[in-house]
Structure formats: structure tokens, C-alpha cells
Amino acid sequence: MNPFLEALAHPSRPLVMGVINATPDSFSDGGQFIRPEAALEQARRLIAQGVDILDIGGESTRPGSDPVEAEVELARVLPILKAIRRESGIALSIDTRKPEVARAAVAAGANCWNDVSALTFAPESLATAVELNVPVVLMHAQGDPKTMQQDPQYRDVTGEVLNFLVGRMGQAIQAGLKLSNIIVDPGIGFGKTLAHNLTLLRDLPRFVALGRPVLVGASRKRFIAALDQGVGVEERLGGSLATALFAAKQGAKIVRVHDVAETRQALIVQSALLDA
Ligand code: HH2
């Protein structure tokens, strides 16, 4: 069985997806893990902390970021994926919008394609996802990373994000993707104001009702600073944990985070409290 789907079959608590950005410019860990040795060390650390899935990315999609060429992205992520796979059977996800990067990453041992463009970035994305036959995260974003935070507007944010995801699910199924390979994500911070992000998190049960696992990536994001005096990225752990716990309570099956040990412990304790 695909290790990603195997991890997802885990019944007791949501899965912790740990982020490793092999980029010079990611908003929270940019530059830290661009060297493969540093990324491998971080992977070992997160595995020791009990991470369920590692998400490896070679292109920052933070607001205002510039796109990178596929060759650059490949040169950043492939050595890391191969090095982790050489020593661990951990579920690995590739965070990319590019089908050629997803294809090479899966050949190097990735078990999931995390696509913030929901397979819209390239014309061959859908067909590539079908062929790779691995779980795919379909995430909603309004606009592209460069401009998405300039003035995001919705009449009904939850309705519009749901509609988009249902549409993408339909197109993916029509193209031949298995329903069992689809994971959905409302895309916290991707073309959304503070109010939009809060509404989506409160309305998460409506995403759960789509019948597919829901992933939430809110860790260290800007909306936390917007609620707390503009605090810097390193000071957003409290808000990140609060959001992960809330998302879990609302039915999220995967939380994508930078602080794995803290999030995992918080989720374990919350599960015990809710079970008691
Ligand atoms: N957020 C980021 C990147 N990838 N993937 C999914 N499915 N959901 C998310 O919310 C999500 C994501 C942005 O965070 P990060 O990777 O930490 O930063 P950057 O894009 O600057 O690399």
C-alpha cells in the first residue's frame, strides 16, 4: 500500500505533515535547508519527533514570491528525496506545481503530490497525476503567489472555495484519477484576508463533507500575526498550535506544520481529552 494512504488510515489523530523547504526564500524556513545535508538532518530530526509525512518543496509560494524553473526546483528537491528514501520508509510528499517535478520526485521515492495549484499550473498536470497514481493534494488559491495577497475578494469565500474544489475533483475524476487518491485543502493564506482564513477554518466541516481527507496548512502564517500585533515568523507557535488543534477538531485529517514535536503532542493530548 502507498505509505501515504497507509498513514492516512491511522485512526486515532490527524496526521502531522512536516515541512522542509529547500528554498532560499520560503517565508519561515527559507535558506535553512537549501543544502541537501541540512535538509537530511532536518528530516532525521522530524522523523525522530514522530512526523507522519514529510513535505519537500523547492519553490516558495509565499505571497510575493517569484516562480523558479523546473531544473532549479529539481536540483533542489531530488537529492533530498533520494537521501531520505535511502534511509527511511517515511511517507514523502513533493510540494510542487510542476508535473515534470512531480514525476521525477515520485521516481525518486515520493508517495504524494502536493499541488497548491490543484493541477491547474500546466496543461499536462491532470494526465501526469493519473499516470503517477499517487495521492494528490488539490489546494485552492486565488491568483498566483506573486499577487494573490494584493486584494483578495470573494462574495462567499467558503462557497467559492468549495465550488472550485468540487470542480477540480470532478475534472480529475473525469481524467481518470481515483477518488481514493484525492485530498482537498482550502489553501489558508493563498489569496485570502484574515477574515477569509477564519471563515474557512470555521467552515471546515463543509469541506470534510466532500468525503475526502482535508489538509490544513496554517503553520506560522501571516493571519496569526494579523491577530497578534504583527509578531514575526518565529513567534507564531502558539497561534499555529491553536489553529492545528481547531482544524483537527473541525475534522482535518492532515495538518501541515513546521513545528512537528509540539503539534504532535498537542494533537495527542487533545485526542485523549476528547475521547475521555
Ligand atoms: N502552504 C504553503 C506551501 N504549500 N501546501 C498545501 N497543501 N497547503 C498549504 O497551506 C501550503 C502548501 C506555504 O507555506 P511554506 O511552505 O512554509 O512557505 P513557502 O511557500 O514560502 O515555501
Residues whose N, C-alpha, C, O or C-beta is under 5 A from the ligand:
A	BS01	HH2	N21 D25 S26 F27 E59 S60 T61 R62 N114 V137 M139 D185 G187 I188 G217
